[in-house]
Amino acid sequence: MNPEETQFMEIFTTFIERFTQGMEGFQYKGKHIGTGMFLLNFIGKHPNCSMSDVKVFLKLIPSAATRRIDKLVNIGLVHRINDDKDRRLVKLILTEEGKGLYQKFLQTRIFGMQMMKQEFSQEDLAIFFKILKRVVELKSKFPKKPEFFKNQ
């Protein structure tokens, strides 16, 4: 890698670390939730979503997705509801506590956006938004697990 690529990689890594560190250790009432907040956010945005929806969102096998949901259910943030017409279908909704935590998470993101609006021009924010959208689209094209991680 040339020096510019190395610098980009370091800055990008620092960006990711700073925006995810707070999530890794996130706790609610003494219970570790961590990145489960992203799952809580997904359910908050998609009330009555199914376990299949969660599996697709998380890009996990069903048992791993179930474990993540179990954690939020056990903490009291998510309810499972069986479908009246098809008992095999399970819908997910936030409990009142889950809704409250979802709203706090939303407010935190709004606060972060307001901070960015104070620090950056509209033009810079528009460019940043455009780049972030492209990075998200690009990430969806990556293999689920890069080749060099396959044996780990």
C-alpha positions in Angstrom: 0.0 0.0 0.0 1.1 3.5 -0.7 1.2 6.1 2.1 -2.1 7.6 1.1 -3.9 4.2 1.2 -2.3 3.5 4.6 -3.5 6.8 6.0 -7.0 6.2 4.6 -7.1 2.7 6.1 -6.0 4.1 9.5 -8.5 6.9 9.5 -11.4 4.7 8.3 -10.5 2.1 11.0 -10.5 4.9 13.7 -13.8 6.1 12.4 -15.4 2.6 12.7 -13.8 2.1 16.1 -15.1 5.3 17.6 -18.6 4.8 16.3 -18.9 1.2 17.5 -16.9 1.2 20.8 -19.8 2.7 22.7 -22.1 -0.1 21.4 -19.8 -3.0 22.3 -20.1 -2.4 26.0 -23.6 -1.1 26.1 -25.6 -2.2 29.1 -29.3 -1.8 30.1 -30.1 -2.3 33.8 -26.9 -4.1 34.3 -27.4 -6.6 31.4 -25.0 -6.5 28.5 -26.8 -5.7 25.2 -23.9 -4.5 23.1 -24.6 -4.5 19.4 -28.0 -6.0 20.2 -29.0 -2.4 20.2 -28.9 -2.5 16.4 -31.3 -5.5 16.5 -33.6 -3.5 18.9 -33.4 -0.6 16.5 -34.4 -2.9 13.6 -37.4 -4.3 15.5 -38.4 -0.7 16.5 -38.4 0.4 12.9 -40.2 -2.8 11.7 -42.8 -3.7 14.4 -44.3 -7.2 13.9 -41.2 -8.3 11.9 -40.7 -12.0 11.7 -37.8 -14.2 12.8 -37.0 -14.6 9.1 -36.8 -10.8 8.7 -34.3 -10.7 11.6 -32.3 -13.6 10.1 -32.0 -11.8 6.8 -31.1 -8.5 8.5 -28.4 -10.1 10.7 -27.2 -12.3 7.9 -27.0 -15.2 10.4 -28.2 -18.8 10.6 -31.6 -19.2 12.4 -30.1 -20.5 15.6 -27.8 -17.6 16.0 -30.5 -15.1 15.2 -32.7 -16.8 17.8 -30.0 -16.5 20.5 -29.8 -12.8 19.8 -33.6 -12.4 20.1 -33.6 -14.6 23.2 -31.2 -12.1 24.9 -33.5 -9.2 24.2 -36.6 -11.2 25.3 -34.9 -12.2 28.6 -33.9 -8.7 29.4 -37.5 -7.6 28.8 -37.1 -5.5 25.7 -38.8 -7.7 23.1 -42.0 -9.8 23.0 -42.5 -12.8 20.7 -46.1 -13.1 19.5 -47.4 -16.1 17.7 -49.5 -15.5 14.6 -53.2 -16.3 15.1 -53.5 -17.9 11.7 -50.2 -19.7 11.5 -48.7 -20.7 14.8 -45.4 -21.4 13.1 -45.0 -17.6 12.4 -43.5 -15.6 15.2 -43.7 -11.8 15.2 -41.5 -9.5 17.2 -42.5 -6.3 18.9 -40.8 -4.1 21.5 -42.0 -4.0 25.0 -42.7 -0.7 26.7 -39.2 -0.8 28.1 -37.9 -1.7 24.6 -39.8 1.2 23.1 -38.3 3.6 25.7 -34.7 2.3 25.0 -35.4 2.5 21.2 -36.4 6.2 21.7 -33.3 6.9 23.7 -31.2 5.4 21.0 -33.0 7.5 18.4 -32.4 10.6 20.4 -28.7 9.8 20.7 -28.5 9.5 16.9 -30.4 12.7 16.4 -28.0 14.4 18.8 -25.0 13.1 16.9 -26.5 14.4 13.6 -27.1 17.8 15.2 -23.5 17.9 16.3 -22.3 17.1 12.8 -24.6 19.8 11.4 -22.9 22.3 13.7 -19.4 21.2 12.7 -19.8 20.7 9.0 -21.2 22.7 6.1 -24.3 21.5 4.3 -22.2 20.8 1.3 -19.8 18.6 3.3 -22.7 16.8 5.0 -24.2 16.1 1.5 -20.9 14.6 0.3 -20.5 12.6 3.5 -24.0 11.2 3.2 -23.5 10.3 -0.5 -20.2 8.5 0.4 -21.8 6.7 3.3 -24.7 5.5 1.1 -22.2 4.1 -1.4 -20.1 2.4 1.3 -23.3 0.7 2.6 -24.2 -0.4 -0.9 -20.6 -1.6 -1.5 -20.6 -3.6 1.8 -23.7 -5.5 0.6 -21.6 -6.8 -2.3 -18.8 -8.2 -0.1 -18.7 -11.9 0.6 -20.2 -12.7 4.0 -16.8 -13.8 5.3 -13.6 -12.8 3.6 -11.5 -15.7 2.4 -8.7 -15.0 4.9 -11.2 -15.5 7.8 -12.6 -18.7 6.5 -10.4 -21.0 8.7 -10.7 -18.9 11.9 
